[in-house]
């Protein structure tokens, strides 16, 4: 065999030997995360119904997720709309932007915080900054979020911190199966609602240590590591769900119960954050059982944003618009 042929054969063997390693590296590439957060504290037409922390919720969650760049995610791209930026048109355009960013195996998160409600047909909608009471077309219906997320690849999350959030997709209303929350999860979309369909989502109305909606506060704590129940340095979907549920229940004295729906194709062990291993045998998320199982409180013991249970169930939501000016508490 000539010298030239020997060199060629050796080179081919060397390249072939490295091929599996290159393939393994490709398979281990970290996913990217694309995030759209929307928060409305101030409303153009209905200032009396302004909230305290919804806009901050959107900013804080975007920042918290951005901090995971280079850890669980290779790249984290965020876009945030708050208050006057969060008009119906701008939300539509931001969803179009989102659709252009996502590739296969990416994570996608759409988060909204503000007022939400159910219309006369039982359909959930989010209230943008420029919403006009009595004009349903100025609201952002859940189908707009669904239609965008359902056609994207990757692992998709729709996170709603509003009143009636559990009704996204028409859960509990007389609608077709394709418009149900189950229909959303079957398409690979994880829907995380701050409360059940018939509940309110609360935020503190004072200037205490919590400066977010109760649900967003708990979610931020979970992603920061408090949900890492086994101390292995990874916050999973199941751990986040359990921590947030208990934390919100404690903060709201049992009046608000988050709910998560996920497709069977996505395991509960799905990683949401890498936070480093715990230094103590007691997980950071531990809470006294007394805080979680407290009996129904008296009115004087309720958080500033809540109201007696009898008042919550006594009235049904209005046919149009989410606002109840007769209620002074901080509901979303």
C-alpha positions in Angstrom: 0.0 0.0 0.0 1.4 3.4 -0.9 2.2 6.0 1.7 -0.6 8.2 0.4 -3.2 5.4 0.7 -2.0 4.6 4.3 -2.5 8.2 5.4 -6.0 8.3 3.8 -7.1 5.1 5.6 -5.7 6.3 8.9 -7.5 9.7 8.5 -10.8 7.9 7.7 -10.5 5.7 10.8 -9.8 8.7 13.0 -12.8 10.6 11.7 -15.0 7.6 12.1 -13.8 7.2 15.6 -14.9 10.7 16.5 -18.3 10.5 14.9 -20.1 8.9 17.9 -18.7 11.5 20.2 -19.8 14.3 18.0 -23.3 12.8 17.8 -23.4 12.4 21.6 -22.5 16.1 22.0 -25.2 17.1 19.6 -27.7 15.1 21.5 -26.7 16.8 24.8 -27.2 20.3 23.5 -29.2 22.4 25.9 -32.5 23.8 24.8 -33.3 27.4 24.4 -36.1 29.2 26.2 -38.3 31.9 24.7 -40.4 33.9 27.1 -43.3 36.4 26.6 -44.5 38.0 29.9 -47.5 40.3 30.0 -48.6 42.2 33.1 -51.3 44.9 33.5 -51.6 47.0 36.7 -52.9 50.1 35.1 -56.0 50.2 32.9 -56.8 53.0 30.4 -60.6 53.1 30.8 -61.1 51.7 34.2 -58.5 53.1 36.6 -60.6 52.3 39.6 -59.7 48.6 39.0 -56.0 49.1 38.8 -53.8 46.4 40.4 -50.6 46.9 42.5 -48.3 44.1 41.3 -49.3 42.6 38.0 -46.8 44.6 35.9 -44.1 43.8 38.4 -45.1 40.1 38.2 -44.3 40.1 34.5 -40.9 41.9 34.9 -39.9 39.7 37.8 -40.7 36.4 36.1 -38.9 37.5 33.0 -35.8 38.4 35.0 -36.0 35.1 37.0 -36.1 33.0 33.9 -33.3 35.0 32.2 -31.1 34.1 35.2 -31.3 30.5 34.1 -29.4 31.2 30.9 -26.3 29.1 30.7 -27.7 26.7 33.3 -30.6 24.6 32.2 -31.0 26.6 29.0 -28.4 27.6 26.5 -30.0 30.8 25.6 -33.0 32.6 27.2 -34.8 35.2 25.1 -37.4 37.4 26.8 -40.0 40.0 25.8 -42.1 41.9 28.3 -45.2 44.0 27.9 -46.5 46.0 30.9 -49.3 48.5 31.4 -49.7 50.9 28.4 -47.5 48.5 26.3 -49.9 45.6 26.9 -52.6 46.6 24.4 -54.6 44.0 22.5 -52.7 44.9 19.3 -49.3 44.7 20.9 -50.1 41.4 22.5 -51.1 40.0 19.1 -47.9 41.3 17.6 -45.8 39.9 20.5 -47.4 36.4 19.9 -46.4 36.7 16.2 -42.9 37.5 17.3 -42.9 34.5 19.6 -43.9 32.1 16.8 -40.8 33.2 14.8 -38.3 32.4 17.5 -39.0 28.9 18.5 -37.3 25.8 17.2 -37.7 22.1 17.9 -36.8 21.0 21.5 -37.1 24.6 22.8 -39.1 25.7 25.8 -41.7 28.4 25.3 -43.4 30.3 28.1 -46.3 32.7 27.8 -47.2 34.4 31.1 -50.0 36.8 31.8 -50.8 38.7 35.0 -53.8 41.1 35.6 -57.5 40.8 35.4 -59.2 37.8 33.8 -62.8 36.5 33.7 -65.3 34.4 31.9 -67.8 35.7 29.4 -71.5 34.8 29.1 -70.6 31.8 27.0 -68.1 30.5 29.6 -65.0 31.4 27.7 -62.0 32.8 29.5 -60.4 36.1 28.5 -57.5 38.3 29.6 -58.0 42.0 30.0 -55.4 44.2 28.2 -54.6 47.8 29.1 -57.0 49.2 26.5 -59.9 47.0 27.3 -63.3 48.7 27.1 -66.0 47.3 29.4 -69.0 46.0 27.5 -67.0 45.5 24.3 -65.9 41.9 24.3 -63.8 42.3 21.2 -61.3 44.5 23.1 -60.5 41.6 25.4 -57.8 39.0 24.6 -59.6 35.6 24.4 -57.8 32.4 25.4 -58.0 31.1 21.9 -55.5 33.7 20.8 -52.9 32.2 23.1 -54.0 28.7 22.3 -53.8 29.2 18.5 -50.3 30.6 18.7 -48.9 28.0 21.2 -50.6 25.0 19.6 -48.7 25.3 16.3 -45.3 25.7 17.9 -42.7 23.0 18.4 -41.1 22.2 21.7 -42.4 22.3 25.3 -44.9 25.0 25.7 -46.3 26.6 28.9 -49.2 29.0 29.3 -49.1 30.5 32.8 -52.1 32.6 34.0 -52.1 34.7 37.1 -55.6 36.1 36.9 -59.0 35.4 38.4 -60.9 32.5 36.9 -57.7 31.3 35.3 -58.7 27.7 35.7 -61.4 28.2 33.1 -58.9 28.8 30.3 -60.1 26.6 27.5 -63.7 26.6 28.7 -63.2 24.0 31.5 -66.4 23.6 33.4 -68.5 25.4 30.7 -70.7 23.8 28.1 -68.3 24.0 25.2 -67.0 21.4 22.7 -64.1 19.1 23.7 -61.7 20.9 21.4 -62.2 24.0 23.5 -61.5 22.3 26.8 -58.4 22.4 28.9 -58.0 18.7 28.2 -57.9 19.6 24.5 -55.0 22.0 25.2 -52.9 19.5 27.1 -53.4 16.8 24.4 -51.7 19.1 22.0 -48.6 19.3 24.2 -49.4 22.5 26.1 -48.8 22.7 29.8 -51.4 25.1 31.3 -50.7 26.5 34.8 -53.5 28.5 36.3 -53.3 30.6 39.4 -56.7 29.5 40.6 -59.6 27.2 39.9 -62.3 28.3 37.4 -64.6 29.7 40.1 -61.9 31.3 42.2 -60.2 34.7 42.5 -56.4 35.2 42.2 -55.2 37.5 45.0 -52.4 40.0 45.5 -51.5 41.8 48.8 -52.9 45.3 49.0 -50.3 46.5 51.6 -46.6 47.2 51.5 -45.5 44.1 53.3 -42.7 41.7 52.3 -44.6 40.1 49.4 -44.7 42.4 46.4 -46.2 40.1 43.8 -49.4 38.3 43.3 -49.6 35.2 45.6 -49.3 32.8 42.7 -46.4 34.6 41.0 -44.6 35.0 44.4 -44.8 31.3 44.9 -43.7 30.5 41.4 -40.6 32.8 41.7 -39.7 31.1 45.0 -40.1 27.7 43.4 -37.8 28.6 40.5 -35.2 30.1 42.9 -34.9 26.7 44.6 -37.4 26.5 47.4 -39.3 23.8 45.5 -36.3 21.5 45.3 -37.8 19.1 47.8 -35.2 16.4 47.5 -32.2 18.8 47.4 -30.8 17.4 44.2 -30.2 20.8 42.6 -33.0 20.4 40.1 -36.6 21.9 40.3 -38.9 19.6 38.5 -42.4 20.2 37.2 -43.9 18.1 40.0 -41.9 19.8 42.7 -42.8 23.3 41.4 -46.5 22.3 41.3 -46.5 20.9 44.8 -44.6 23.9 46.3 -46.7 26.5 44.6 -50.0 24.8 45.5 -49.0 24.7 49.2 -47.6 28.2 49.3 -50.5 29.8 47.7 -53.0 27.9 49.8 -51.1 29.2 52.9 -50.9 32.8 51.7 -54.6 32.9 50.7 -55.9 30.9 53.7 -57.3 28.3 51.4 -59.2 30.7 49.1 -57.0 30.2 46.1 -55.9 26.9 44.6 -53.5 26.8 41.6 -54.1 24.0 39.1 -51.8 22.5 36.4 -52.8 20.5 33.4 -50.1 18.7 31.4 -50.1 16.2 28.6 -49.2 12.6 29.3 -46.3 12.9 26.9 -44.5 15.3 29.3 -43.2 13.7 32.5 -43.7 15.2 35.9 -39.9 14.9 36.3 -39.3 17.5 33.5 -36.6 19.9 34.8 -37.6 23.6 35.1 -34.5 25.0 36.8 -31.0 24.1 38.0 -30.4 25.6 41.4 -27.5 23.8 43.0 -27.7 21.1 45.7 -29.2 22.0 49.1 -26.8 22.4 52.0 -29.2 21.1 54.5 -31.2 17.9 54.9 -34.3 19.9 55.4 -35.6 21.2 52.0 -35.9 25.0 51.6 -39.6 24.5 50.6 -40.6 23.1 54.0 -43.5 24.9 55.7 -45.2 24.1 59.0 -48.3 22.0 58.5 -50.3 24.3 60.6 -49.8 27.0 58.0 -51.1 24.8 55.2 -54.0 23.2 56.9 -55.5 26.2 58.8 -59.2 26.1 59.3 -61.4 28.6 57.5 -60.3 32.0 58.9 -62.4 34.8 60.2 -62.7 38.0 58.2 -60.2 39.8 60.3 -57.6 37.1 59.6 -57.8 37.2 55.9 -55.1 38.6 53.7 -55.6 42.2 52.6 -56.5 41.1 49.1 -59.2 38.6 50.0 -62.8 38.6 51.2 -65.1 36.2 53.1 -65.9 32.9 51.3 -69.6 33.7 51.5 -69.0 36.9 49.4 -67.0 35.0 46.8 -69.7 32.4 46.1 -72.7 34.7 46.5 -72.4 36.3 43.1 -71.7 35.0 39.6 -69.3 36.9 37.3 -70.8 39.5 35.0 -71.6 38.6 31.4 -69.1 41.2 30.1 -66.0 42.6 31.7 -64.1 41.3 34.7 -64.6 44.2 37.0 -66.7 44.3 40.2 -66.4 47.9 41.5 -68.5 47.2 44.5 -65.7 44.9 45.8 -62.8 46.8 47.4 -60.4 43.9 47.7 -57.4 43.3 45.4 -58.7 40.6 43.2 -57.5 39.9 39.6 
